[in-house]
Amino acid sequence: MLARRSLSFLLVAAMALPGYGNPVAIGVVQGSTDSQVRGVNLVSGTALYSGDVVEVGSGGSTQISFGGSSELVLLQNSRAQVTQTTPKSPVQIEMENGFAKFRSSSSDPIVAMLGDGTIRAANGDAVGAIKITGTDSALISAEQGSLVVTTADNAASTTVPEGMVLNVALTSDSAAGTSADSENSKRKKKLVAGLLIVAAAAGIAAALALNEPTNEPSLSPFRP
């Protein structure tokens, strides 16, 4: 009798949560070296699911497709979480460390998140890059198209035109500073937009060259 009751409970739970046992992939790895998700090495064809955290080692890189022409490249010593709340919502890339380049399309948009700020294409299609340069600083560049950087603290927005780099600061939220949960503390950091510091492609290269990895995948979608 107890076994039957247990089986009945499991069936009810399965009916109540029909998608739990069959999650839908939000991205596919196109190429990867020295990278992991949940302790498993990433290889071409690996599916990524909402909530996955991609960790790239000191000699690695990972290229991920999110459908259409939307893609993400993470370079060495990077860590980022990929999420999608609904099948029709934009894929969110939450940067925690390292260097990322992303292509966002109007049909399959990507929203990058840095601290409490968001970075999105201004007019549907764009290629951007994020380099976290320290515990409290980062660079955001618009390589193709323009980006809009919005800070959650005051809902202010800064447009980064194509060919420009925005210098930003990350300051700890007072509420997060006393939190015992280090992950939550990271996510509560406030993004403070600074000045547009550089113009032209050569300037972008110079601004991002500081400790920039040189092992970008040869089939990167960001090269013409």
C-alpha positions as CSV (number, residue, x, y, z in Angstrom):
1,M,0.0,0.0,0.0
2,L,2.8,2.4,0.9
3,A,4.6,1.7,-2.4
4,R,1.4,2.4,-4.3
5,R,0.9,5.7,-2.4
6,S,4.5,6.7,-3.2
7,L,4.0,5.9,-6.8
8,S,0.8,7.9,-7.0
9,F,2.5,10.9,-5.4
10,L,5.3,10.7,-8.0
11,L,2.8,10.6,-10.8
12,V,1.0,13.6,-9.5
13,A,4.2,15.5,-9.1
14,A,5.2,14.7,-12.7
15,M,1.9,15.9,-14.0
16,A,2.2,19.1,-12.1
17,L,5.7,19.8,-13.4
18,P,5.6,18.4,-17.0
19,G,8.7,20.3,-18.1
20,Y,10.9,19.5,-15.1
21,G,12.3,16.2,-16.5
22,N,12.6,17.4,-20.0
23,P,14.3,20.9,-20.0
24,V,14.6,22.7,-23.3
25,A,18.1,23.7,-24.5
26,I,18.7,27.4,-25.0
27,G,22.1,27.2,-26.6
28,V,24.6,24.8,-28.3
29,V,28.4,24.8,-28.0
30,Q,30.0,25.4,-31.4
31,G,33.6,24.9,-30.1
32,S,35.3,24.8,-26.8
33,T,38.6,24.2,-25.0
34,D,39.3,24.1,-21.3
35,S,35.7,24.9,-20.4
36,Q,33.2,23.3,-18.1
37,V,29.5,23.4,-17.0
38,R,28.5,21.6,-13.8
39,G,32.0,20.1,-13.7
40,V,31.6,18.5,-17.2
41,N,34.0,19.4,-20.0
42,L,32.3,21.3,-22.9
43,V,32.7,20.0,-26.4
44,S,31.1,20.9,-29.7
45,G,27.4,19.9,-29.7
46,T,27.0,20.3,-25.9
47,A,23.5,21.7,-25.1
48,L,23.2,24.5,-22.5
49,Y,20.2,25.1,-20.4
50,S,18.8,28.1,-18.5
51,G,20.8,28.6,-15.3
52,D,24.0,27.0,-16.6
53,V,27.2,28.6,-15.5
54,V,30.0,28.4,-18.1
55,E,33.5,28.5,-16.6
56,V,36.5,28.9,-18.9
57,G,40.0,28.0,-17.8
58,S,43.3,29.9,-18.2
59,G,43.9,28.3,-21.6
60,G,40.4,28.0,-22.9
61,S,37.6,29.6,-24.9
62,T,34.0,28.7,-25.7
63,Q,31.8,29.7,-28.6
64,I,28.0,29.3,-28.1
65,S,25.1,29.7,-30.5
66,F,21.7,30.7,-29.2
67,G,19.8,30.3,-32.5
68,G,19.7,32.5,-35.6
69,S,22.8,34.7,-35.7
70,S,23.0,35.3,-31.9
71,E,26.2,34.0,-30.4
72,L,28.6,34.3,-27.5
73,V,32.3,33.8,-27.2
74,L,33.9,33.6,-23.7
75,L,37.7,33.8,-23.5
76,Q,40.1,32.6,-20.9
77,N,39.4,33.0,-17.2
78,S,35.8,33.9,-17.8
79,R,32.7,32.9,-15.9
80,A,29.1,33.6,-17.0
81,Q,25.6,32.4,-16.4
82,V,23.1,31.9,-19.3
83,T,19.4,32.2,-18.6
84,Q,16.1,32.5,-20.4
85,T,12.9,32.9,-18.5
86,T,10.6,32.0,-21.3
87,P,11.1,30.6,-24.8
88,K,10.3,34.0,-26.3
89,S,12.3,36.1,-23.9
90,P,15.9,37.3,-24.7
91,V,18.8,35.1,-23.6
92,Q,20.6,36.8,-20.6
93,I,24.3,36.6,-20.2
94,E,25.4,37.5,-16.7
95,M,29.1,38.2,-16.6
96,E,30.9,37.4,-13.4
97,N,34.5,37.5,-14.6
98,G,36.6,37.6,-17.7
99,F,36.1,38.6,-21.3
100,A,33.0,38.1,-23.6
101,K,32.0,39.0,-27.1
102,F,28.4,38.7,-28.2
103,R,26.3,39.1,-31.2
104,S,22.6,40.0,-30.6
105,S,20.1,39.9,-33.4
106,S,16.6,41.3,-33.6
107,S,15.1,37.8,-34.1
108,D,17.1,36.2,-31.2
109,P,18.2,39.0,-28.9
110,I,20.8,38.7,-26.2
111,V,20.9,40.9,-23.1
112,A,24.2,41.0,-21.2
113,M,24.2,41.7,-17.5
114,L,27.0,43.3,-15.5
115,G,26.3,44.0,-11.9
116,D,22.8,45.5,-11.8
117,G,23.2,46.9,-15.3
118,T,22.0,45.6,-18.6
119,I,23.6,45.9,-22.0
120,R,21.5,45.4,-25.1
121,A,21.5,46.3,-28.8
122,A,20.1,49.7,-29.5
123,N,18.5,48.9,-32.8
124,G,18.0,45.1,-33.0
125,D,21.5,44.0,-34.2
126,A,24.8,44.6,-32.6
127,V,28.2,43.1,-31.7
128,G,29.5,44.0,-28.3
129,A,32.4,43.1,-26.0
130,I,32.7,43.2,-22.2
131,K,36.0,43.0,-20.4
132,I,36.0,42.9,-16.6
133,T,39.3,44.6,-15.8
134,G,39.2,44.4,-12.0
135,T,36.9,43.8,-9.0
136,D,35.3,47.2,-9.5
137,S,35.8,48.1,-13.2
138,A,35.0,47.0,-16.7
139,L,35.0,48.1,-20.3
140,I,32.0,47.8,-22.7
141,S,32.6,48.2,-26.4
142,A,30.3,48.5,-29.4
143,E,32.1,46.8,-32.3
144,Q,29.1,46.7,-34.7
145,G,26.0,48.7,-34.2
146,S,25.2,50.7,-31.0
147,L,24.6,49.4,-27.5
148,V,22.5,50.8,-24.7
149,V,23.7,50.4,-21.1
150,T,21.0,50.8,-18.5
151,T,21.7,51.1,-14.7
152,A,19.1,49.7,-12.5
153,D,19.8,52.0,-9.6
154,N,18.5,55.1,-11.3
155,A,17.2,53.7,-14.6
156,A,19.6,55.9,-16.5
157,S,20.7,54.8,-20.0
158,T,24.0,55.5,-21.9
159,T,24.2,54.8,-25.6
160,V,27.6,53.4,-26.8
161,P,27.9,54.3,-30.5
162,E,29.6,51.9,-32.9
163,G,33.4,52.2,-32.5
164,M,33.3,53.5,-28.9
165,V,34.2,52.0,-25.6
166,L,32.5,52.8,-22.3
167,N,34.4,52.7,-19.0
168,V,32.2,51.6,-16.1
169,A,32.7,51.1,-12.3
170,L,31.1,48.4,-10.2
171,T,30.3,49.5,-6.6
172,S,29.1,47.3,-3.8
173,D,25.5,47.8,-2.7
174,S,25.3,48.6,1.0
175,A,22.7,45.8,1.5
176,A,24.9,43.3,-0.2
177,G,28.0,44.3,1.6
178,T,26.9,42.6,4.8
179,S,25.4,39.6,3.1
180,A,26.9,36.2,3.8
181,D,25.9,35.0,0.3
182,S,28.8,36.0,-1.9
183,E,26.9,35.1,-5.1
184,N,24.1,37.5,-4.2
185,S,26.6,40.1,-3.2
186,K,28.2,39.9,-6.7
187,R,24.8,40.3,-8.4
188,K,23.9,43.3,-6.3
189,K,26.9,45.4,-7.3
190,K,25.8,48.7,-8.8
191,L,27.0,49.6,-12.3
192,V,28.1,53.2,-12.7
193,A,28.6,54.3,-16.3
194,G,31.7,56.5,-16.8
195,L,33.0,58.3,-19.9
196,L,33.2,57.1,-23.5
197,I,36.9,56.8,-23.6
198,V,37.9,55.8,-27.1
199,A,36.8,56.0,-30.7
200,A,37.5,54.0,-33.8
201,A,38.3,50.3,-34.2
202,A,42.0,50.8,-33.5
203,G,41.0,52.5,-30.2
204,I,38.8,49.6,-29.2
205,A,41.7,47.2,-29.8
206,A,43.9,49.4,-27.7
207,A,41.4,49.7,-24.9
208,L,40.7,46.0,-24.7
209,A,44.3,44.9,-25.2
210,L,45.1,45.0,-21.5
211,N,45.7,41.4,-20.7
212,E,43.4,40.4,-23.5
213,P,43.6,36.7,-24.4
214,T,44.9,35.8,-27.8
215,N,43.2,32.4,-28.2
216,E,39.9,33.6,-29.7
217,P,38.3,30.8,-31.7
218,S,39.4,30.9,-35.3
219,L,35.8,30.5,-36.5
220,S,34.6,33.4,-34.3
221,P,31.3,34.8,-35.7
222,F,32.6,38.3,-35.0
223,R,35.2,38.2,-37.8
224,P,33.9,39.2,-41.3
